[in-house]
Amino acid sequence: MWSYGRDARKHLHIAVQPVTAEVRARYGGLRSEQLQARMLAEGDEPDITEVEQYCERARELFRAIADNSAEDRS
């Protein structure tokens, strides 16, 4: 999770990045934003088809959570 702003959070980024032990080992054990930054700098990006599939599934899950939450409030 990244946030930035002068005195308070003004913008928030949540990065979902699947990382295996193999990936961490390949990058000297880096974690979090250091790992992500190094991977992006080296052009190590996920397959776009896999990203799109993940995003569609995440949308479905978020939609289901929101629907259940709305039902609980009524």
N, C-alpha and C positions, 0 to 999 in steps of 0.2 A: 504494500500500500504506500503510495507516495502522496504527499500533500505539500502545498507550498503557498506562501503569501507572506507579507511583511510581518504582521502581528497576529494573524489568525489564519486558520485554514480557509482558503478561498477557492480552492480547486482540488479535486481528489481523483487520483488514478488508482485503480485496482487492477493489478496484473495477475492473470492466471497463467502460470507457466509450468507445464509438466516437466519435472526434472527427475532423472533417475540417478542412481549412484554412479553409473557409467559416465553420465554427462558431467556431474560434479568432479569426478576424477580427471576427466579430460581437461577441465579448467582449473586444476590445482586446488580443488575443494572450495572454490568460491560459492557463495550463496546470495540469495536475494538480488538486490539491484546491482551489486557488483557482477554477479554471474550474468544477469540479463544484459548489462552494458557490454561486457566482454563478448558475449555471443553475438550481439548485434554488430559490434565493431568488426568482428571476424566474418560477418555475413552468414552466420549460422542461424537461419530462420526456419520456422516450421513450414511444412508443406501446406500450401494455401487451401487445398481440398480438405485436409484434416481440420484446419482452422474453421472453415465454413461449416463443416459438419458439427464441430464442437459448439459453435455459436448458435446454430439452429437448435441443438439439444438444450443448451443453456436457456435460450428464449422460452422453450416449452416448459422447462422447470420453473423459471421465474414467473411465467404466466400462471402456472398451477399454484404456486405459492401465493401469488397475489389474489387469485380467485378464492382459495381457501381462507385467506385472511379476511376478505370481504364477506364471506359467508359467516365467519366467526363473529364479525361485528354486528351482523343483522339478527 
